């Protein structure tokens, strides 16, 4: 499974802290062990069930979020320097894990995907944090998972949490707002 996760997530190499990188990969491995989904499924299933006939795959969306968040954070560092500290490892790790809980939120229904019983009761932000905590992922990254979606609107997001929240929504809302 380790090889499959590295193929899914070449961006893991952007995380400089080796211990953190291993914990992020371990979280994905745990998620796959608890899920009916496979790495191959993530290349073809829609990234959201909230957009009818969504053709964009889970991995296309997720990797776009990681890239948008990472590049945004680097630009912010360039212009704001020490006035706005940003931990790039937390940005990358949080972006990679933001939707890991969807592996428990979704289940197969023939050739399509639907919400699982767990997904009907718990959104992926909650299950994602649970998976990450089981792998000793630091609280700063768990915070990002918890606040990346609408569930985090009542919390004060860290800078890294804000970056990932906006990267996620700017790569989701245009699809939600598309008129067919």
HELIX and SHEET records of a PDB file:
HELIX    1   1 UNK A    2  UNK A    8  1                                   7    
HELIX    2   2 UNK A   10  UNK A   14  5                                   5    
HELIX    3   3 UNK A   18  UNK A   34  1                                  17    
HELIX    4   4 UNK A   39  UNK A   42  1                                   4    
HELIX    5   5 UNK A   58  UNK A   80  1                                  23    
HELIX    6   6 UNK A   81  UNK A   83  5                                   3    
HELIX    7   7 UNK A   88  UNK A   97  1                                  10    
HELIX    8   8 UNK A  102  UNK A  105  1                                   4    
HELIX    9   9 UNK A  117  UNK A  121  1                                   5    
HELIX   10  10 UNK A  124  UNK A  134  1                                  11    
HELIX   11  11 UNK A  139  UNK A  147  1                                   9    
HELIX   12  12 UNK A  150  UNK A  154  5                                   5    
HELIX   13  13 UNK A  159  UNK A  170  1                                  12    
HELIX   14  14 UNK A  173  UNK A  177  1                                   5    
SHEET    1   A 2 UNK A 106  UNK A 109  0                                        
SHEET    2   A 2 UNK A 112  UNK A 115 -1                                        
END                                                                             
